Amino acid sequence: MNPAKRIFRADGLLLLTALIWGFAFVAQRSGMRDIGPFAFNGVRFALGTLSLLPLLILGKRQARSSQEEEGAGLGPLAKTGWAALAGLVLFLGASLQQVGLVYTTASNAGFITSLYVILVPLIGACLGRPSGLRIWMGAVLAVIGLFILSIGAGFAMAPGDLLQLVGAFFWAGHILLINRLVDRMEALEIAVGQFATCSLLSLGVALIREPAPFAGLGPAAIPILYGGLLSIGVAYTLQIVAQKTAHPAHASIILSMEALFAAIGGVLFLREPLTLRLALGGVLMLTGMIISQLEPSAVPSGEDHDGLASSIIEHAVDGSEE
């Protein structure tokens, strides 16, 4: 296939991935009309685990048949431990996101969660990795957008938005952790291990804190299936396929579009109001995310050439959105 066509195809798959992840916020919010947040996450991450398990098994068989050894730097016990740690961080981020959706809109949740795109390089800067001017410009725009979007009378942030903001730090930390592991473990090993861990932790909390946690499984089936099979299984697979040929900068920018799709989904399917605050705050935040991910060659010389950690391959990772 022509290289240009391959890149165009990869970009299209990434855009579809962002759309699926963005609309997952709609599914996550609507599903909680019938089921608690921890039960919802527990079941959907279990479905996501099961949907990716065949891919992991197939990959292992192919690796054995070709006598390839991937992730040889870690033994089975170490791999299990690191995947469980990633799952714990994922559980914290996903729980804050899901509980926060009880108190805020899908639109706000999508934009605020996506701040991890900027938080990753900022945290890296705090750890000693230099960040270019574009990162700080993007951060300033995103903070201004967040202020417009979320800060109400008395300069107080709505509880749901605050939970999403705290969760964004866990998503960023999760990406940095995964970035440390991708060279020592297969991506699917990490994904399946962390999703299984997140599911078990969520189900455990649901059994303790939510009365009759699975009573609403039937009415919430469609949102759960979307969040588990489409958002995790299908979108994750599309991302893996696309990022084999996609330009890293393209991937970062396109995947950040999930915030826009979350807002569109909230307005279309949840009848969330399209206010001036949402439009202005969202545009500023999205612009900040995009600026922070522009290619170094597209900004003035003299800035560093560090991009988002592994160009968000680790969003996989996010179940997101995910």
C-alpha positions in Angstrom: 0.0 0.0 0.0 1.2 3.5 -0.8 2.8 5.0 2.4 0.6 8.1 2.2 -2.5 5.9 2.1 -1.2 3.8 5.0 -0.8 6.9 7.1 -4.3 8.2 6.0 -5.8 4.8 6.9 -4.0 4.8 10.3 -5.2 8.3 11.1 -8.8 7.3 10.2 -8.6 4.3 12.6 -7.3 6.6 15.3 -10.1 9.0 14.7 -12.6 6.2 15.0 -10.8 5.1 18.3 -11.2 8.7 19.7 -14.9 8.7 18.7 -15.5 5.4 20.5 -13.6 6.6 23.6 -15.4 9.9 23.6 -18.9 8.4 23.3 -17.9 6.0 26.1 -18.4 8.9 28.5 -22.1 8.9 27.4 -22.3 5.1 28.0 -20.6 5.5 31.4 -23.0 8.2 32.6 -26.2 6.7 31.2 -25.3 3.2 32.6 -25.3 4.6 36.2 -29.0 5.2 36.0 -29.4 1.5 36.8 -26.2 0.4 38.4 -23.5 1.8 40.8 -20.2 3.2 39.5 -18.0 0.4 41.0 -20.3 -2.4 39.7 -20.3 -0.7 36.3 -16.6 -0.6 36.1 -16.1 -4.1 37.5 -18.3 -5.7 34.8 -17.1 -3.5 31.9 -13.4 -4.1 32.7 -14.1 -7.8 33.0 -15.7 -7.8 29.6 -12.7 -5.8 28.3 -10.3 -8.4 29.8 -12.2 -11.3 28.1 -12.3 -9.5 24.8 -8.5 -9.0 24.7 -7.6 -12.4 26.1 -7.9 -14.2 22.7 -5.5 -11.6 21.2 -3.0 -12.2 24.0 -3.2 -16.0 23.6 -2.8 -15.7 19.8 0.1 -13.4 20.1 1.8 -15.8 22.5 1.4 -18.7 20.1 2.8 -16.7 17.2 5.7 -15.6 19.3 6.5 -19.2 20.2 6.1 -20.4 16.6 8.6 -17.8 15.4 10.8 -18.3 18.5 10.5 -14.7 19.5 11.1 -13.7 23.1 9.4 -10.4 24.0 9.4 -8.9 27.5 12.3 -11.2 28.4 13.5 -8.6 30.9 10.9 -9.6 33.4 9.9 -13.0 34.7 6.3 -14.2 35.1 6.1 -13.1 38.8 7.5 -9.7 38.1 5.2 -9.2 35.1 2.2 -10.1 37.2 3.3 -7.7 39.9 3.8 -4.8 37.6 0.6 -5.4 35.7 -1.3 -5.5 39.1 0.3 -2.2 40.0 -0.8 -0.7 36.7 -4.2 -2.1 37.4 -4.3 -0.4 40.8 -3.5 3.0 39.4 -6.0 2.4 36.6 -8.6 1.5 39.2 -8.0 4.7 41.1 -8.3 6.8 37.9 -11.3 4.9 36.6 -13.1 5.0 39.9 -12.7 8.8 40.3 -13.9 9.2 36.7 -16.9 7.0 37.2 -18.0 8.4 40.5 -17.4 11.9 39.2 -19.8 11.3 36.3 -22.6 11.0 38.9 -22.1 14.7 39.6 -21.0 16.2 36.3 -21.7 16.0 32.6 -20.1 13.8 30.1 -18.9 16.9 28.3 -17.0 18.2 31.3 -15.7 14.8 32.2 -14.3 14.3 28.7 -12.5 17.6 28.6 -11.1 17.5 32.1 -10.0 13.8 31.9 -8.1 14.6 28.7 -5.9 17.0 30.6 -3.6 14.0 31.1 -2.4 14.8 27.6 -0.7 17.9 29.1 -0.1 16.6 32.6 2.2 13.8 31.3 4.9 16.1 30.0 4.5 18.5 32.8 5.0 15.8 35.4 8.0 14.7 33.3 9.4 18.2 33.6 9.0 18.1 37.4 11.0 14.8 37.3 13.8 16.5 35.4 12.9 16.0 31.8 12.9 19.4 30.0 9.7 20.6 28.4 9.5 23.0 25.5 7.5 26.3 25.3 4.6 24.6 23.4 3.9 22.4 26.5 3.7 25.4 28.8 1.6 27.4 26.3 -0.8 24.4 26.0 -1.0 24.1 29.8 -1.9 27.8 30.2 -4.7 27.6 27.6 -6.0 24.4 29.2 -6.0 25.9 32.7 -7.9 29.0 31.4 -10.4 26.7 29.6 -10.8 24.6 32.8 -11.5 27.7 34.8 -14.2 28.8 32.4 -15.7 25.3 32.2 -15.7 24.4 35.8 -15.2 27.3 38.2 -18.6 28.6 39.4 -19.7 31.4 41.7 -17.4 31.8 44.7 -14.5 30.4 42.7 -15.5 26.9 43.7 -15.1 23.8 41.4 -18.1 21.5 41.2 -17.5 18.2 43.1 -17.8 16.1 39.9 -15.4 18.2 38.0 -12.9 18.1 40.9 -13.0 14.3 41.0 -12.3 14.3 37.2 -9.4 16.6 37.7 -7.9 14.4 40.5 -8.5 11.5 38.3 -6.6 13.1 35.4 -3.5 13.1 37.6 -3.9 9.3 38.1 -4.4 8.8 34.3 -1.1 10.8 33.7 0.7 8.7 36.3 -0.7 5.6 34.8 0.7 6.6 31.4 4.1 7.3 32.8 4.1 3.9 34.6 3.1 2.1 31.4 5.8 4.0 29.5 8.3 2.3 31.8 6.9 -1.1 31.1 6.3 -1.2 27.4 9.9 -2.1 26.6 9.9 -5.0 29.1 6.4 -6.5 28.6 4.1 -7.0 25.7 1.4 -4.4 25.4 -1.4 -7.0 25.6 0.2 -8.6 28.7 0.0 -5.2 30.4 -3.5 -4.5 29.2 -5.0 -7.9 30.2 -3.3 -7.9 33.6 -4.3 -4.3 34.5 -7.8 -4.6 33.2 -8.3 -7.9 35.2 -6.9 -6.2 38.4 -9.1 -3.1 37.9 -12.1 -5.4 37.5 -11.4 -7.4 40.6 -10.9 -4.3 42.7 -14.0 -2.6 41.4 -16.1 -5.7 42.0 -14.7 -6.0 45.5 -15.6 -2.4 46.3 -19.1 -2.8 44.7 -19.9 -5.8 46.9 -18.9 -3.9 50.0 -20.3 -0.4 49.3 -23.2 -0.8 46.8 -26.4 -2.5 47.9 -27.5 -5.2 45.4 -24.7 -4.1 43.1 -25.7 -6.3 40.1 -29.5 -5.9 40.3 -29.4 -3.3 37.4 -27.2 -5.3 35.1 -30.1 -6.0 32.7 -31.2 -2.4 32.2 -27.6 -1.2 32.0 -26.5 -4.0 29.6 -26.1 -1.8 26.5 -23.9 0.9 28.2 -21.8 -1.8 29.9 -21.4 -3.7 26.6 -20.3 -0.5 24.9 -17.9 0.4 27.7 -16.4 -3.1 27.9 -16.4 -4.5 24.4 -16.3 -1.4 22.2 -14.4 1.1 24.4 -11.8 -1.4 25.6 -11.8 -4.4 23.3 -12.5 -2.9 19.8 -10.9 0.6 20.3 -7.8 -0.8 21.9 -7.3 -3.2 19.0 -7.8 -0.4 16.5 -5.3 1.7 18.3 -2.6 -1.1 18.2 -3.2 -1.6 14.5 -3.2 2.1 13.7 -0.1 3.0 15.7 2.0 0.6 13.8 2.0 3.1 10.9 0.6 6.3 12.3 2.9 9.3 12.9 3.3 9.8 16.7 2.3 13.5 16.6 -0.8 12.6 14.5 -1.7 9.9 17.1 -1.4 12.3 20.0 -3.5 15.0 18.5 -6.2 12.7 17.0 -6.6 10.7 20.2 -7.1 14.0 22.2 -10.2 14.5 20.1 -12.0 12.1 22.4 -12.8 15.2 24.6 -14.6 16.8 21.6 -16.6 13.6 20.9 -17.5 13.3 24.6 -19.0 16.8 24.4 -20.8 16.0 21.2 -22.2 12.8 22.6 -23.3 14.5 25.8 -25.3 17.1 23.9 -26.8 14.7 21.3 -27.6 11.7 23.5 -27.9 13.0 27.1 -29.5 16.3 26.2 -26.7 18.2 28.0 -26.9 21.9 27.4 -24.6 23.4 24.8 -23.7 26.6 26.8 -21.2 29.3 26.0 -19.1 28.2 29.0 -18.9 24.7 27.6 -18.1 25.9 24.1 -15.4 28.5 25.1 -13.9 26.4 27.9 -13.8 23.3 25.7 -12.3 25.1 22.7 -9.5 26.5 24.9 -8.8 23.2 26.5 -8.7 21.3 23.2 -6.5 24.0 21.7 -4.1 23.7 24.6 -4.0 19.9 24.2 -3.3 20.2 20.5 -0.6 22.9 20.9 1.2 20.8 23.5 1.4 17.9 21.0 2.6 19.8 17.9 5.7 18.4 16.3 8.9 20.1 17.5 9.7 21.1 13.9 6.5 23.1 13.8 7.5 25.3 16.7 10.4 27.7 17.1 13.9 26.2 17.2 15.6 25.8 20.5 12.7 24.0 22.2 13.1 20.4 23.3 12.0 17.6 21.1 10.2 15.5 23.7 6.6 14.6 23.0 3.9 12.9 24.9 5.2 9.7 26.4 5.1 7.1 23.7 2.5 9.2 21.9 -0.3 7.9 24.1 0.1 4.3 23.1 -0.7 3.8 26.7 -4.2 5.2 26.5 -4.9 1.6 26.0 -4.5 1.6 29.0 -7.1 4.1 29.8 -9.9 2.2 29.2 -11.0 5.6 29.0 -11.6 6.0 28.4 -11.8 5.1 29.1 
